[in-house]
């Protein structure tokens, strides 16, 4: 890449920090010495004893320091810095977010920035090698867990889910500064919103750096993993609520009309239950799960196209299985057994419908 295409003048580095140590100043000085013209530092509510490090970076004209009087979280720090760049440095091509503990090497920061310029419209994720022996066990476990959840629940294949080294094109800064999440869950939410917005990413291999003696991440393994898991569990909660509504109505209708309607009872009960539960599920998924801000009518039409197809398949399978079981025992199947068959069919269809909702019904891709 030719020198005029280098990210040093075209990309701002975002450096959030809470109660930093000497490594923070070393990182900032390294960026200045490398030639970065714009460095946005965020003091995220550091105490008095650590403010000297921010005073030190203020002496460099390349550095602009944003201050949170109280700790607001890494997510808020990143969003405020992105908003600052969007509003005050519109001539830049994007930003690179980094951590201030020395984990991100200067060469990798530049490589991610340059890769973003080369890709044009893709976010660049700096990915570490978690198979190395020096990586802390909690980081290995956390990354493997979230990577598996991303792949299973969201169809996102990413090597390093916890990386703080990300290069983001300027076109996305305003949207990214409005994504939900104030702490570590924000970086997970960013990936999910990228998926829904149709924003692609590429992975840039980077060095894996951990200092066993001084490693001091502010990532609380239990507390912050729960925050991340809550994001991933929303669909299960929404589907569970709809499932309970659907199953309850199906059971009541089978109990009331099963004997009188005979073989038509499962179909009637299923359709009536699904009319109610689908409306509940659609609104919960749009607002609570996928946080879709696109056209309401378009999403509803797509949802009910899927719902009708799924209902036909569900009715055919449930009705057929209940009829087979009734013939096998010589009389109408008890409501509880018919309901168990319905639960089994719905469970299978759940795993089929989820990726369709994610990729088509509630996608904000243009």
C-alpha positions as CSV (number, residue, x, y, z in Angstrom):
1,X,0.0,0.0,0.0
2,X,1.3,3.4,-1.0
3,X,2.1,5.9,1.7
4,X,-0.7,8.3,0.8
5,X,-3.2,5.5,1.5
6,X,-1.9,4.9,5.1
7,X,-4.4,5.2,7.9
8,X,-2.1,7.5,10.0
9,X,-3.7,10.7,8.7
10,X,-7.1,9.3,7.7
11,X,-8.2,7.3,10.7
12,X,-8.7,8.3,14.4
13,X,-7.6,6.0,17.1
14,X,-10.1,5.6,20.0
15,X,-8.5,4.8,23.3
16,X,-11.0,4.4,26.3
17,X,-9.5,3.8,29.7
18,X,-10.4,3.4,33.4
19,X,-7.7,3.9,36.1
20,X,-4.8,3.3,33.7
21,X,-1.2,2.6,34.5
22,X,2.1,3.4,32.8
23,X,1.2,1.1,29.8
24,X,-1.6,3.5,28.9
25,X,0.9,6.4,28.4
26,X,3.3,4.1,26.5
27,X,0.5,3.2,24.1
28,X,-0.5,6.8,23.6
29,X,3.1,7.9,23.0
30,X,3.6,5.0,20.6
31,X,0.6,6.2,18.5
32,X,2.0,9.7,18.5
33,X,5.5,8.6,17.5
34,X,4.1,6.4,14.7
35,X,2.4,9.4,13.1
36,X,-1.3,9.2,14.0
37,X,-2.7,12.6,13.7
38,X,-6.0,12.0,15.6
39,X,-6.2,10.1,18.9
40,X,-9.4,10.3,20.9
41,X,-8.9,9.3,24.6
42,X,-11.8,8.7,27.0
43,X,-11.2,9.0,30.7
44,X,-14.1,6.8,31.9
45,X,-14.4,8.1,35.5
46,X,-10.9,7.3,36.7
47,X,-10.0,8.2,40.3
48,X,-7.7,11.1,41.3
49,X,-4.7,8.8,41.6
50,X,-4.8,7.9,38.0
51,X,-5.6,11.2,36.3
52,X,-1.9,12.0,35.9
53,X,-1.8,9.7,32.9
54,X,-4.5,11.6,31.2
55,X,-2.8,14.9,32.0
56,X,0.3,13.5,30.4
57,X,-1.4,12.6,27.1
58,X,-3.0,16.1,27.0
59,X,0.5,17.5,26.3
60,X,0.3,16.0,22.8
61,X,-1.7,18.1,20.3
62,X,-2.7,14.9,18.5
63,X,-4.7,13.7,21.6
64,X,-8.1,14.9,22.5
65,X,-9.4,13.7,25.9
66,X,-13.1,13.2,26.6
67,X,-13.9,12.9,30.4
68,X,-16.7,11.0,32.2
69,X,-17.0,12.4,35.7
70,X,-18.2,8.9,36.8
71,X,-17.6,5.5,35.3
72,X,-20.1,4.9,32.6
73,X,-18.7,1.7,31.0
74,X,-16.6,0.8,28.0
75,X,-19.6,0.8,25.7
76,X,-20.5,4.4,26.6
77,X,-16.9,5.5,26.2
78,X,-16.7,4.0,22.8
79,X,-20.0,5.5,21.7
80,X,-19.1,9.0,22.9
81,X,-15.8,8.8,21.1
82,X,-17.4,7.7,17.9
83,X,-20.0,10.5,18.2
84,X,-17.2,13.0,18.7
85,X,-15.3,11.8,15.6
86,X,-18.5,11.8,13.5
87,X,-19.4,15.4,14.6
88,X,-16.0,17.0,14.7
89,X,-13.7,15.1,12.3
90,X,-16.0,14.4,9.3
91,X,-13.0,14.4,6.9
92,X,-11.7,11.1,8.3
93,X,-12.3,7.7,6.8
94,X,-13.0,5.9,10.0
95,X,-11.7,4.9,13.5
96,X,-9.7,2.2,15.1
97,X,-10.8,1.2,18.7
98,X,-8.0,-0.1,20.9
99,X,-7.4,-1.0,24.6
100,X,-4.9,0.9,26.7
101,X,-3.1,-2.0,28.4
102,X,-0.6,-2.8,25.7
103,X,-2.4,-5.8,24.3
104,X,-2.7,-4.3,20.9
105,X,0.6,-3.8,19.1
106,X,1.3,-0.7,17.0
107,X,1.8,-2.8,13.9
108,X,-1.5,-4.5,14.3
109,X,-3.3,-1.2,14.9
110,X,-1.9,0.2,11.7
111,X,-2.6,-3.1,9.8
112,X,-6.3,-3.0,10.9
113,X,-6.6,0.7,9.9
114,X,-5.0,0.1,6.5
115,X,-7.1,-3.0,5.9
116,X,-10.3,-1.0,6.5
117,X,-9.2,1.6,4.0
118,X,-8.5,-1.2,1.5
119,X,-11.9,-2.9,2.1
120,X,-13.9,0.3,1.9
121,X,-17.2,-0.7,3.5
122,X,-16.3,-3.5,5.9
123,X,-15.5,-3.4,9.6
124,X,-12.2,-5.0,10.4
125,X,-11.9,-7.2,13.5
126,X,-8.4,-7.9,14.9
127,X,-8.5,-11.6,15.9
128,X,-6.1,-13.2,18.3
129,X,-5.0,-16.8,18.4
130,X,-6.6,-18.4,21.6
131,X,-4.7,-21.7,21.1
132,X,-1.5,-20.2,22.5
133,X,-0.4,-21.4,25.9
134,X,0.0,-17.9,27.4
135,X,-3.6,-16.9,27.0
136,X,-5.5,-16.7,30.4
137,X,-7.9,-19.6,30.8
138,X,-10.8,-17.2,31.5
139,X,-10.3,-15.5,28.2
140,X,-10.2,-18.8,26.4
141,X,-13.3,-20.1,28.0
142,X,-15.2,-16.8,27.6
143,X,-14.3,-16.6,23.9
144,X,-15.2,-20.2,23.1
145,X,-18.5,-19.9,24.8
146,X,-19.5,-16.6,23.1
147,X,-18.1,-17.8,19.7
148,X,-20.3,-20.9,19.9
149,X,-23.4,-18.9,20.8
150,X,-22.8,-16.4,18.0
151,X,-22.5,-19.3,15.5
152,X,-25.6,-21.3,16.8
153,X,-27.9,-18.4,17.6
154,X,-27.0,-15.7,15.1
155,X,-25.2,-17.5,12.3
156,X,-22.1,-15.3,12.8
157,X,-18.8,-17.0,12.5
158,X,-16.1,-15.0,14.3
159,X,-12.8,-16.2,15.8
160,X,-12.4,-13.5,18.5
161,X,-15.6,-12.3,20.0
162,X,-13.9,-10.2,22.7
163,X,-11.4,-8.3,20.7
164,X,-11.2,-4.6,21.4
165,X,-9.2,-3.9,18.2
166,X,-11.8,-2.9,15.6
167,X,-11.5,-0.6,12.6
168,X,-14.9,1.0,11.7
169,X,-15.6,3.0,8.5
170,X,-16.8,6.6,9.1
171,X,-20.2,5.8,7.4
172,X,-21.2,3.6,10.3
173,X,-20.1,5.8,13.2
174,X,-23.4,7.6,13.8
175,X,-25.4,4.3,13.8
176,X,-22.8,2.6,16.0
177,X,-22.9,5.4,18.5
178,X,-26.6,4.7,19.0
179,X,-26.4,0.9,19.6
180,X,-27.7,-0.3,22.9
181,X,-25.2,-1.2,25.7
182,X,-23.1,0.8,28.1
183,X,-20.5,-1.7,29.2
184,X,-18.9,-4.8,27.7
185,X,-22.1,-6.0,26.2
186,X,-21.9,-3.1,23.8
187,X,-19.2,-4.9,21.7
188,X,-21.5,-7.9,21.4
189,X,-24.4,-5.8,20.5
190,X,-22.3,-4.1,17.8
191,X,-21.7,-7.5,16.1
192,X,-25.4,-8.3,16.2
193,X,-26.5,-5.0,14.8
194,X,-23.9,-5.3,12.0
195,X,-25.6,-8.6,11.1
196,X,-29.0,-7.0,11.0
197,X,-27.9,-3.9,9.1
198,X,-26.1,-6.0,6.5
199,X,-22.7,-4.6,7.4
200,X,-19.9,-7.1,6.7
201,X,-16.7,-7.7,8.6
202,X,-13.4,-9.3,7.9
203,X,-10.9,-10.6,10.4
204,X,-7.3,-9.4,10.5
205,X,-4.9,-11.7,12.4
206,X,-3.0,-9.9,15.2
207,X,-0.5,-10.8,17.8
208,X,-1.8,-12.3,21.0
209,X,-0.3,-10.4,23.9
210,X,-1.0,-11.1,27.6
211,X,1.2,-10.1,30.6
212,X,0.7,-12.7,33.3
213,X,2.3,-10.5,35.9
214,X,0.4,-7.3,35.2
215,X,-2.7,-8.4,33.3
216,X,-5.5,-6.2,34.7
217,X,-8.6,-6.4,32.5
218,X,-11.7,-4.7,33.8
219,X,-13.8,-7.6,32.4
220,X,-15.6,-9.3,35.2
221,X,-16.0,-12.9,34.0
222,X,-19.2,-13.7,35.8
223,X,-21.0,-10.4,35.8
224,X,-20.1,-9.3,32.2
225,X,-20.6,-12.8,30.7
226,X,-24.1,-12.7,32.1
227,X,-24.7,-9.3,30.4
228,X,-23.6,-10.8,27.1
229,X,-25.7,-13.9,27.6
230,X,-28.8,-11.8,28.3
231,X,-28.5,-10.4,24.8
232,X,-28.3,-13.9,23.3
233,X,-31.2,-15.3,25.4
234,X,-33.8,-12.8,24.3
235,X,-35.1,-14.9,21.4
236,X,-35.4,-17.9,23.7
237,X,-37.4,-15.9,26.2
238,X,-39.7,-14.4,23.5
239,X,-40.2,-17.8,21.9
240,X,-40.8,-19.4,25.3
241,X,-43.5,-16.9,26.1
242,X,-45.2,-17.5,22.8
243,X,-44.8,-21.2,23.3
244,X,-46.6,-21.1,26.6
245,X,-49.5,-19.0,25.2
246,X,-49.8,-21.3,22.2
247,X,-49.6,-24.5,24.2
248,X,-52.1,-23.3,26.9
249,X,-54.7,-22.3,24.3
250,X,-54.2,-25.5,22.3
251,X,-54.7,-27.6,25.4
252,X,-57.9,-25.7,26.5
253,X,-59.4,-26.0,23.0
254,X,-58.6,-29.7,22.8
255,X,-60.2,-30.2,26.2
256,X,-63.3,-28.3,25.2
257,X,-63.8,-29.5,21.6
258,X,-61.7,-32.6,21.2
259,X,-64.5,-35.1,21.6
260,X,-67.1,-33.2,19.5
261,X,-64.8,-32.2,16.6
262,X,-63.0,-35.5,16.3
263,X,-60.1,-35.6,13.8
264,X,-60.5,-31.8,13.0
265,X,-59.9,-30.8,16.7
266,X,-56.1,-30.6,16.5
267,X,-56.2,-28.4,13.3
268,X,-58.8,-26.1,14.8
269,X,-57.0,-25.8,18.1
270,X,-53.7,-25.3,16.5
271,X,-54.9,-22.5,14.2
272,X,-56.7,-20.6,16.9
273,X,-53.8,-20.9,19.3
274,X,-51.3,-19.7,16.6
275,X,-53.3,-16.6,15.7
276,X,-52.9,-15.3,19.3
277,X,-49.4,-16.5,20.0
278,X,-48.0,-15.4,16.6
279,X,-49.1,-11.8,17.2
280,X,-47.5,-11.8,20.6
281,X,-44.3,-13.4,19.2
282,X,-44.0,-11.0,16.2
283,X,-44.1,-7.8,18.3
284,X,-41.8,-9.3,20.9
285,X,-39.3,-10.3,18.3
286,X,-39.4,-7.0,16.4
287,X,-39.0,-4.8,19.4
288,X,-37.3,-6.9,22.1
289,X,-35.2,-9.5,20.3
290,X,-34.1,-8.2,16.9
291,X,-34.7,-4.5,17.7
292,X,-35.8,-4.1,14.2
293,X,-36.4,-0.4,13.3
294,X,-37.4,-1.1,9.7
295,X,-40.8,-1.0,8.1
296,X,-43.4,-2.5,10.4
297,X,-45.8,-3.7,7.7
298,X,-42.9,-5.3,5.6
299,X,-41.7,-7.2,8.6
300,X,-45.3,-8.3,9.5
301,X,-46.0,-9.5,6.0
302,X,-42.8,-11.5,5.9
303,X,-43.5,-12.9,9.4
304,X,-46.9,-14.1,8.5
305,X,-45.8,-15.6,5.2
306,X,-43.4,-17.7,7.3
307,X,-46.1,-18.2,10.0
308,X,-48.6,-19.5,7.5
309,X,-46.1,-21.9,5.9
310,X,-45.0,-23.1,9.3
311,X,-48.6,-23.4,10.5
312,X,-49.5,-25.6,7.5
313,X,-46.5,-27.9,8.2
314,X,-47.3,-27.8,11.9
315,X,-50.9,-28.7,11.4
316,X,-50.2,-31.4,8.9
317,X,-47.6,-33.1,11.2
318,X,-49.6,-32.6,14.4
319,X,-52.9,-33.8,12.8
320,X,-51.2,-36.7,11.2
321,X,-49.4,-37.9,14.2
322,X,-52.4,-37.5,16.5
323,X,-54.6,-39.5,14.0
324,X,-52.0,-42.2,13.8
325,X,-51.8,-42.4,17.6
326,X,-55.6,-42.5,17.9
327,X,-55.9,-45.3,15.5
328,X,-53.2,-47.2,17.3
329,X,-55.0,-47.1,20.6
330,X,-58.5,-47.4,19.2
331,X,-60.0,-44.1,20.5
332,X,-59.4,-40.4,20.6
333,X,-56.1,-39.4,22.0
334,X,-56.2,-37.7,25.4
335,X,-55.6,-33.9,25.3
336,X,-52.4,-34.2,27.2
337,X,-50.9,-36.7,24.7
338,X,-52.0,-34.5,21.8
339,X,-50.4,-31.5,23.4
340,X,-47.1,-33.4,23.9
341,X,-47.1,-34.3,20.2
342,X,-47.7,-30.6,19.4
343,X,-44.8,-29.6,21.6
344,X,-42.5,-32.0,19.8
345,X,-43.5,-30.6,16.4
346,X,-43.1,-27.0,17.5
347,X,-39.6,-27.7,18.9
348,X,-38.4,-29.0,15.6
349,X,-39.9,-26.1,13.7
350,X,-38.5,-23.6,16.2
351,X,-34.9,-24.4,15.1
352,X,-35.9,-24.1,11.5
353,X,-37.8,-20.8,11.8
354,X,-35.3,-18.9,13.9
355,X,-32.6,-18.4,11.2
356,X,-35.3,-17.4,8.7
357,X,-36.6,-14.7,11.1
358,X,-33.0,-13.6,11.7
359,X,-31.9,-13.4,8.1
360,X,-35.1,-12.4,6.3
361,X,-38.1,-11.4,8.4
362,X,-36.3,-8.9,10.7
363,X,-33.2,-8.2,8.7
364,X,-32.6,-4.5,7.9
365,X,-30.5,-5.3,4.9
366,X,-31.4,-3.0,2.0
